[in-house]
């Protein structure tokens, strides 16, 4: 095997995010439910025999010269002593700075793809350890299922959730995660989540009544970014129940799981066209479905 093509790197949404403490090293302790969605980057990886690692931007984007894909590849090389290299072709379709885990998902797909392409056969528990060294969200994408997430993101409890649909909207700018966590507007949850009650709630209203629609980072983000405030207002007016995902600038609303004959797609398209017509360029959005299993789940087993 010398190449792997069309490897998906799906995004995630935080259905809620609670800040429940702070470690001595300054990292905040979180509780959240992460769900995969069908908005994704795509990677194509070719094996090299000279040991070099080269990243290519398929869509001509402006990605960092030393992104998480290359860092993941170097880490796997170093840990296994593998002498192969790789050409990593990345189709970057997820918006940057969105809080949707795009870079972390790219890194996880790189680890899973190279582990197979190079024949290094690193088992999943070890890959999870390597992933955490790259970023707190990487283990979730390696785990491959919706999960209740604790700690700084490294403690995963897989859960089952019904299929869901979401409207996702993001402005052209991003957010600084350190600025959010250092903000005086940062909220904090005094009660820990009862995660078993989350999938059991029968309506969105029930989930929100229990605090599950809340992101404790959102007040700080709204204070920092007018785009986040506008995105929440726009989606709330169009679909209702809008809130921020992660620590990024993307906002989402939960929709009816069954869909409504394309009306949601048309409503979002109208919203985006209205922003463009008013001279507000760079906004992006999409109607997404949840994914119950990562497309590469099981590759490390």
Buried (B, 14 or more C-beta within 10 A) or exposed (E): EEEBEEBBBBBBBBBBBBBBBEEEEEBBBBBBBBBBBBBBBBBBBBBBEEEEBEBEEBEEEEBEEEBBBBBBBEBBBEBBEBEBBBBBBBBBBBBBBBBBBBBBBBBBBBBBBBBBBBEBEBEBEBBBBBBBEBBBBBBBBBBBBBBBBBBBBBBBEEBEBEEBBBBBBBBBEBBBBEEBBEBEEBBEBEEEBEBEEBBEBEEBEEBBEBBBBBBBBBBBBBBBBEBBBBBBEBBBEBBEBBBBBBBBBBBBBBBEEEEEEEEBBEBBEEBBEEBEEEEBEEBBBBBBBBBBEBBBBEBBE
